[in-house]
């Protein structure tokens, strides 16, 4: 009975052979259809699995490795940019308003010190319950 070693090719013989594009396409189709696996093709034809994966990269119709498709509508891109600009504008306005508030608080503090008068409302005292009329009792 013949052994597998009798049919195996030497390293030089394997390097000298070439596979046609049709053969490679056929094996890639078989792999994609799950009729065979990369390791089975590799063993059967004495080809490194890396080479079979190269065939898949080159001849596969389904999956192009390393290629990533990003589908984004132009209007959505414009919308995102507009929203980012709006956020930046609002942050700028909030910053300006905070500067004005800080300035006003400092001016009130300086006026209280200069004129010895309480200008700010004191929240620790009880609120007055007046009816809005100025008559005295």
Residue, then its C-alpha position, 0 to 999 in steps of 0.5 A: x500500500x502506498x503511503x502519503x509520503x510517497x505522494x508528497x512534494x519536496x520543498x523545491x517542487x512545491x515552490x515551483x508549482x503554481x495554481x491557476x486563478x480559476x483553481x484559487x477562485x474555486x477553492x475560495x468559493x468552496x470555503x465561503x460555501x462551507x464545503x471545505x475549510x482552510x486547513x483542509x485545502x492547505x493539507x490537501x494541496x500542501x499549501x500554507x494556510x497563510x497562502x490560502x488566506x491570501x487567496x481569500x483576500x484576493x478572490x472573495x466576493x463576500x468579505x474584503x478584509x481590511x476594508x471597512x465601509x462606513x455609510x453616512x449620509x451627507x446631511x447627517x455629517x452636516x447636522x453633526x457639525x452644526x450641532x458641534x458648532x452650536x455647542x461651542x457657541x453656547x459654551x462661549x455664551x455661558x462663559x461670557x454670562x459667568x464673567x458678567x455674574x462674577x463682575x456684578x457680584x464683585x461690584x455688589x461686594x465693593x459697594x457693601x464695603x464702601x457704603x456699609x449697606x447690605x445690598x444682597x438678600x440674606x437667605x438666612x432670615x425669614x421672608x416678609x409676608x407683606x400683601x404688597x400694600x404700604x399701610x402701617x398698622 
